[in-house]
Amino acid sequence: MKKVMLLVVSTILSSTMFAQIYMAKTCEINFFSKTPMKDIDATNKAAKPLLNIATGDLQLKIVMTAFVFPDAFMQEHFNENYVESEKFPNCIFKGKVNEKIDYTKDGEYKATVAGVIDMHGVKKDVTLDGTITVKGQEITLNSKFKIHIADYAIKVPSLYVETIAENVDCKLIAVLEPFKKN
């Protein structure tokens, strides 16, 4: 009988623990750079953010080669010459939601996330603004922010200074659902 009770209690505890972790069902990260010569636009749909609703911890790993450009030449230059994807394959964000969000109530909540972006071998403290929308068992993260490429030691050859903006507009939208252990 004790073994059965122990099994029931451990099952309840582990299911509660996993219910606090949300993982992206879908995630889209877009960046856009407006320049006089040619706009640069790319989208990454491979990132999988994780959110622990009990602690507010948020993590995101972005595979740099998963950014898709409308022009294969741009994509090649982005990976080989700028972000050096072979040497720095991922961009990692680790942060924490600053506000207390009631994830049991549907609604849209303004939020800030303070954390560190680790990109191109450089770690930088950031605070990102956005919204967290709760609807049933889904949580949607939505944020718009700028990346100053020089902050991450991404060098632009003088020949291309006119075609690459110093600041890149970024957007993230992710729909998360409770993590289910397989």
C-alpha positions in Angstrom: 0.0 0.0 0.0 2.8 2.4 0.8 4.4 1.7 -2.6 1.1 2.6 -4.3 0.7 5.8 -2.4 4.3 6.8 -3.1 3.8 6.1 -6.8 0.6 8.2 -6.8 2.3 11.1 -4.9 5.3 11.0 -7.2 3.1 11.0 -10.3 1.1 14.0 -9.1 4.3 15.9 -8.2 6.0 15.2 -11.5 2.9 16.1 -13.6 2.6 19.3 -11.6 6.3 20.1 -12.2 6.0 19.5 -16.0 2.8 21.5 -16.2 4.8 24.6 -15.1 7.0 24.3 -18.1 5.7 25.6 -21.4 7.4 25.0 -24.8 6.8 26.6 -28.1 4.3 24.9 -30.4 5.2 27.6 -33.0 7.8 30.3 -32.9 8.8 32.9 -35.5 11.6 35.3 -35.2 12.0 38.0 -37.9 14.6 40.6 -38.4 14.5 43.6 -40.7 17.1 46.1 -41.7 16.1 49.1 -43.8 18.9 50.7 -45.8 19.2 53.0 -48.8 20.4 50.3 -51.0 18.5 47.1 -50.2 16.2 46.1 -47.3 17.3 42.9 -45.5 14.6 40.6 -44.1 14.9 37.1 -42.7 12.7 34.7 -40.7 13.6 31.8 -38.4 10.8 29.3 -37.5 13.0 26.8 -35.8 13.5 28.3 -32.3 11.9 26.6 -29.3 11.5 28.9 -26.3 10.9 27.4 -22.9 9.0 29.2 -20.1 8.7 28.1 -16.5 5.5 29.8 -15.3 6.4 29.1 -11.7 9.7 31.0 -11.7 9.3 33.3 -14.8 12.5 31.9 -16.3 12.6 32.1 -20.1 15.1 30.5 -22.4 15.5 30.6 -26.1 18.0 29.0 -28.4 18.2 30.3 -32.0 20.0 28.3 -34.6 21.6 31.0 -36.8 21.6 28.9 -40.0 17.8 28.6 -39.7 17.2 32.2 -40.8 15.7 32.1 -44.2 16.3 35.1 -46.6 14.4 35.8 -49.8 17.9 35.8 -51.5 20.2 32.8 -51.2 23.2 35.2 -51.7 22.1 37.2 -48.6 21.7 34.1 -46.6 25.2 32.9 -47.5 26.7 36.3 -46.6 24.8 36.4 -43.3 26.1 33.0 -42.2 29.6 33.2 -43.5 30.6 36.9 -43.2 28.6 38.4 -40.5 27.3 36.1 -37.8 29.9 33.4 -38.7 27.5 30.6 -38.1 30.1 27.9 -38.3 32.0 29.4 -35.4 29.0 30.8 -33.5 26.1 28.5 -34.5 23.5 29.7 -31.9 22.2 32.8 -30.3 21.0 32.1 -26.7 18.7 34.2 -24.6 18.3 33.5 -20.9 16.0 35.8 -18.9 13.3 36.2 -16.4 9.8 37.8 -16.7 9.9 40.8 -14.3 6.1 41.0 -13.7 3.9 38.5 -11.8 1.6 37.1 -14.4 -1.5 35.1 -13.4 -1.2 32.2 -15.9 -4.6 30.8 -14.6 -6.5 33.8 -16.0 -7.0 34.5 -19.7 -5.8 37.9 -20.7 -3.1 40.0 -22.3 -0.3 41.3 -20.0 2.4 43.8 -20.7 5.7 42.4 -19.6 9.4 43.0 -19.5 12.0 40.2 -19.6 15.5 41.0 -18.2 18.2 38.7 -19.3 21.3 38.0 -21.4 21.7 37.6 -25.1 24.7 35.5 -26.0 25.4 36.0 -29.7 28.6 35.9 -31.8 30.7 35.2 -28.7 29.4 38.3 -26.8 27.1 38.3 -23.8 25.0 41.4 -23.3 22.4 42.3 -20.6 19.1 43.3 -22.1 15.6 44.2 -21.1 12.9 43.4 -23.7 9.4 44.7 -23.7 6.4 42.7 -25.0 3.1 41.1 -24.2 2.2 37.7 -22.7 -1.3 36.5 -23.7 -2.9 33.7 -21.8 -5.7 31.8 -23.5 -6.7 28.5 -22.0 -3.6 26.2 -22.1 -1.7 28.5 -24.6 0.6 31.3 -23.8 1.6 33.7 -26.6 4.8 35.7 -26.3 5.1 38.8 -28.5 8.0 41.2 -28.5 9.6 43.8 -30.8 13.2 45.0 -30.1 16.3 46.3 -31.7 19.7 44.7 -31.9 22.7 47.0 -32.4 25.0 44.7 -34.4 28.2 46.4 -33.2 27.3 45.4 -29.6 27.9 41.8 -30.6 31.2 42.4 -32.5 29.5 41.8 -35.8 31.7 43.7 -38.3 30.5 45.1 -41.5 33.1 45.5 -44.2 33.4 49.1 -45.3 32.3 48.2 -48.8 28.9 47.2 -47.4 28.4 49.9 -44.8 25.7 51.5 -47.0 23.8 48.2 -47.3 23.7 47.1 -43.7 22.0 49.1 -41.0 23.6 49.5 -37.6 20.4 48.6 -35.8 18.2 45.6 -36.8 14.5 45.5 -36.0 13.6 42.2 -34.5 10.2 40.6 -33.8 9.3 37.4 -31.9 6.0 35.7 -31.7 5.7 32.3 -30.0 2.8 30.2 -29.0 3.6 27.9 -26.1 1.8 25.0 -24.7 2.4 22.8 -21.6 5.5 20.6 -22.0 4.5 16.9 -22.1 7.1 14.3 -21.3 7.0 11.5 -23.9 
